[in-house]
Amino acid sequence: MTLELNQPAPDFTLPATGNQTITLSALKGKPVVLYFYPRDNTPGCTNEAIAFRDLYDQFTALGAVILGLSRDSVASHEKFKAKFSLPFDLVSDPEEVACQAYDVMRNKTMYGKPVRGIERSTFLIDADGNIAAIWRKVKVDGHAEAVLAKLREIAKNA
């Protein structure tokens, strides 16, 4: 399934940090930054999480919720969140429920070997629960700032 702008964001209910279960549709009324990343405690994923952390107050000032999502376990997420003082929740998707719904699973090559993993992607979901922006094959540098700029643009036009 190809996701398109202005269509409803695929809903999911998955375990997350803070001993909770997050249902995306329950966050309606607030914009949601849903970013998919390959793995906790890897350099790119750490830098991406830190970038969202450092801009967290600016995102929340616009009413937004940030959710990081990977296939790592909740236990792994809790350690990653604590280690880098991440103020937002990390969602665990070991069965690839949301990963499949958002079409982020890709065959990649790592160290010359084929592997299947998450393609770093971000989805900005508006307060009505529709996809407002999509970033695929994300390069970490400047990405959180680009997402924030798009959120500001949407907030201004709301």
Secondary structure as GFF3:
##gff-version 3
##sequence-region A 1 158
A	DSSP	beta_strand	13	16	.	.	.	ID=ss1
A	DSSP	beta_strand	20	23	.	.	.	ID=ss2
A	DSSP	three_ten_helix	24	27	.	.	.	ID=ss3
A	DSSP	beta_strand	32	36	.	.	.	ID=ss4
A	DSSP	alpha_helix	43	54	.	.	.	ID=ss5
A	DSSP	alpha_helix	56	61	.	.	.	ID=ss6
A	DSSP	beta_strand	65	70	.	.	.	ID=ss7
A	DSSP	alpha_helix	74	83	.	.	.	ID=ss8
A	DSSP	beta_strand	89	92	.	.	.	ID=ss9
A	DSSP	alpha_helix	97	101	.	.	.	ID=ss10
A	DSSP	beta_strand	105	110	.	.	.	ID=ss11
A	DSSP	beta_strand	113	118	.	.	.	ID=ss12
A	DSSP	beta_strand	121	125	.	.	.	ID=ss13
A	DSSP	beta_strand	131	135	.	.	.	ID=ss14
A	DSSP	alpha_helix	143	157	.	.	.	ID=ss15
###
